Amino acid sequence: MQWSVVSGEWSDIRRATLTTDRSPLTTMLEAIIDSMNRLAGSIRVGVILLAVVGSLALAASLASAEGSSQTSFVTPTPGPDGKIIYIVQTGDVLWTIAALSGKSVEEIMALNGLQPGDYLTPGMQLLLGLGGPVLPTSAPETRPTATLVPPTPTPVFGSGEICVILFNDVNGNAVLDEGELPLTGGEISISELSGTLAGEHTTDDNPEGRCFLDLLNGDYNVGAAAPADYNPTTAMNVPVRLAPGDIQHIEFGAQASSALSGGSGNDGRRSAWLGAAGAVLLLTAGALGYIALRYNRRSPLGLR
């Protein structure tokens, strides 16, 4: 059976078959339907229906191709072994994977041992090729921090003085008091720590003592020896550290031996009296012991 369709009927068909999506496919289909409307009066109904069905099939095919082309494709990266693996997603077909990865279908089939008619399943791993392994990112180079070493101070060289006096310590208090004079005939000396003699002097009556000039800075031992018949009242050896420009004053004291033994005459006489008294006591004790011994010998045994 055949019949003709007027323009109004084609409008109903267009509204029934098209969506509101104004995509390029929709525009193309509307153009076909408009053409069919212009030819509706002279074309058989069967031809019209065939054209409509063909147009719908073409639109569905193009829509399917457009939808598949919009599927996101994540470019795989080489694994540690260098293999480039793609995980099959739902809706993937072999030719789309080949087109998106830049490979041919034959290459993908050869790499994965696929045969014509094999199906792809979601989650299936496809080898797309070999690449270099992913190299680990090296950590930033750690450079040791330089330790700042403070500069070594430049040694300071210079000279100084050491003044020494040996005085008569009349009161024996080891202090140079006003009125106490220098001793003559004593010996004073200055030596380095190594034992090298830096200077020596026999004392005289100079109230300032003896000053040793132009001594290099460093450590020294200063010593003194009292003259005959004098005994030291101070230490007679003193260590001294001399800095550049220093003037060190050292005082040694000594006291006459007679002063130390003053009043010994009375003490001697007292000791003599004590000695004599002790001797008398010893003699008395001896006599009493002798008498007691003789008495014991003459007494009868019964009285003992």
HELIX and SHEET records of a PDB file:
HELIX    1   1 SER A    7  THR A   17  1                                  11    
HELIX    2   2 PRO A   24  ARG A   38  1                                  15    
HELIX    3   3 VAL A   45  SER A   69  1                                  25    
HELIX    4   4 LEU A   94  SER A  101  1                                   8    
HELIX    5   5 VAL A  105  ASN A  112  1                                   8    
HELIX    6   6 SER A  257  LEU A  260  1                                   4    
HELIX    7   7 SER A  264  ARG A  298  1                                  35    
HELIX    8   8 LEU A  301  LEU A  303  5                                   3    
SHEET    1   A 2 LYS A  83  ILE A  87  0                                        
SHEET    2   A 2 GLN A 125  LEU A 130 -1                                        
SHEET    1   B 4 ARG A 210  LEU A 216  0                                        
SHEET    2   B 4 SER A 159  ASN A 168 -1                                        
SHEET    3   B 4 ILE A 247  ALA A 256  1                                        
SHEET    4   B 4 TYR A 230  PRO A 232 -1                                        
SHEET    1   C 4 LEU A 197  THR A 202  0                                        
SHEET    2   C 4 GLU A 187  GLU A 192 -1                                        
SHEET    3   C 4 GLY A 218  ALA A 225 -1                                        
SHEET    4   C 4 ASN A 237  LEU A 242 -1                                        
END                                                                             
